[in-house]
Amino acid sequence: MTKLPRGRRPAAPSEAPARPDRRRPAGPPAAGPVPDAARLRDAALLHLSRYAATEAGLRRVLERRVATWARRAEAEGQPPERIAAAVATGRVAATEIARRMTAAGAVDDTAFAATRALRLQRAGKSRRAIAAHLAAKGVAADTAAAALPESDVADLLAALATLRRRRAGPFAATPPDTAARLKAMGALARAGFARDVVEQALDTPPEEAEAMLLASRRG
């Protein structure tokens, strides 16, 4: 190792030039371009490439995009009359785009309802809960009714799936006592299952319950 003469200090390494700070200044996000029909159509196509949607659901997505732009434009101090006009035009465009996507087959409420109802039923949701979910997604009542499981067997399977997930009823590690049974009954009732379905699910023997769920997944 080379020794330096006494009293001399090693030269400090040259400092790299400071990089310019390219971070955006603090403050609300910029409003950006007005969400006109062309931009909303692109937004609709992007959303549908990622998610299934109903006509009403897609319209809401586009309307939220317009509302977000309006809030940011207001924060920027854009003229209120310009914002109001853009919002009115954007809402009309959102409705028309959603309608056209449905007419073109890119949005299918019937297929959405059928797929979502089956998924929710297998996840242990009751007919009542599935109907409420579809309504919230904008599915018409008659379309939702056609997608719901038709028999009480479907509700029984959904109740068993819920019990299996909670490790209760026939899926409990030990035979449930009265308190555990009442707790499971309360959980199923809050999930929208009818009293007779709840009792039938809790009274199903463990082996039969497992076999029923396995058969439902295969079929």
Secondary structure, 3 states (H helix, E strand, C coil): CCCCCCCCCCCCCCCCCCCCCCCCCCCCCCCCCCCCHHHHHHHHHHHHHHCCCCHHHHHHHHHHHHHHHHHHHHHHCCCHHHHHHHHHHHHHHHHHHHHHHHHCCCCCHHHHHHHHHHHHHHCCCCHHHHHHHHHHCCCCHHHHHHHCCCCHHHHHHHHHHHHHHHCCHHHCCCCCCHHHHHHHHHHHHHCCCCHHHHHHHHHCCHHHHHHHHHHHHHC
